[in-house]
Amino acid sequence: MTYKFVPMNQEYASTIVKTWKYQKDYSIYDYVNEADHMLDQEGWGRGIFAVLNEESDLVGELSIEFLDSQGHFTDYRDFDDLELTGQRELWIGFGLRPDLVGRGLGFEFVSTCVDYALQKFQYHGEFIRLGVALFNQRAIKTYERAGFQSFEFATGDIAGQEFNCTYMRKSI
């Protein structure tokens, strides 16, 4: 599948928040739990992107964040400052449309999202990072195939619930 990244917009964000429902334990990843983030217009086209297929169908979302050495998020308005973002850690998050999960698309989707983030921000840091709940072995295996390795374990809050999580990074 070929992927195209476009700025998130109201139509895409509303579709994701209102209709993307994952099965069973994975329902913690339902975007209704991430509505504030997904509907944050300041991030659209800066750190929040819709991912389309070759037919221009919405198939995923990509979220990019930069963290300073104290773990504080960089304001979206500062994402255009490539010198500043180059001094911060690049964190990535993404989601594949629920009906596409489990079809063997994960490796290519993750790899393409990583490549896009690195290119978009001309990022040359040491690592690109992400976080995932430990129970989500399906995602962890995909991330490992894409070159990510666990480097830290923590308790994280996902959809108002505490989960054991791992932070993973990929050398650039």
C-alpha positions, -999 to 999 in steps of 0.1 A, spaced: 0 0 0 12 35 -8 7 61 19 2 98 16 5 122 46 -18 153 47 -26 178 75 -53 165 97 -86 184 92 -121 185 108 -135 158 85 -107 133 91 -104 140 128 -142 137 134 -143 104 115 -114 90 136 -129 101 169 -164 91 162 -160 58 142 -126 42 149 -134 15 175 -110 -13 183 -119 -48 195 -118 -60 231 -87 -50 252 -76 -27 223 -106 -5 229 -84 16 251 -70 29 219 -104 42 206 -99 78 196 -129 90 215 -103 88 244 -79 110 224 -105 135 211 -88 166 226 -55 156 209 -71 147 175 -93 178 174 -65 202 183 -64 224 152 -31 239 162 -14 206 156 -30 199 123 -3 198 97 24 204 123 23 173 144 -10 156 135 -15 141 101 -40 120 83 -27 91 64 -44 82 31 -40 53 7 -35 56 -30 -73 60 -35 -72 89 -9 -91 69 16 -84 77 53 -64 47 66 -44 60 95 -31 89 116 3 100 126 12 121 156 46 136 161 59 152 193 92 167 205 103 165 241 129 186 258 154 172 283 129 176 312 102 157 293 81 187 284 63 188 251 72 214 225 44 237 215 32 230 179 39 267 170 76 259 175 76 229 152 88 251 123 120 259 142 141 230 129 171 240 150 150 238 182 133 205 172 166 191 162 178 195 198 148 176 212 137 140 213 113 130 185 84 109 197 60 93 173 25 78 176 2 64 150 -29 44 145 -42 23 117 -79 22 109 -94 -6 129 -106 -27 100 -70 -28 86 -54 -40 119 -42 -76 117 -38 -77 79 0 -75 78 2 -38 71 18 -28 104 55 -30 94 51 -10 62 28 15 79 52 21 109 83 23 86 66 48 63 54 69 92 89 69 107 105 79 74 80 107 69 86 121 104 123 121 99 121 137 65 95 163 74 115 176 103 149 169 89 156 152 122 191 139 128 189 130 165 202 98 178 168 80 182 131 81 173 109 69 202 74 57 210 55 42 239 31 12 240 12 -8 266 30 -41 274 -2 -62 268 -1 -50 231 23 -77 220 10 -74 185 22 -38 182 54 -45 201 63 -73 176 56 -49 147 77 -21 162 106 -46 168 104 -57 132 106 -20 122 139 -17 143 126 -4 176 139 -18 209 126 -15 245 147 8 266 125 16 296 95 3 314 69 25 332 33 27 343 13 48 319 -22 62 317 -42 52 287 -78 62 285 -79 69 323 -65 34 332 -30 25 344 -10 1 323 25 -13 323 41 2 293 74 1 275 92 29 258 109 19 226 135 36 204 150 31 170 185 43 162 186 67 133 
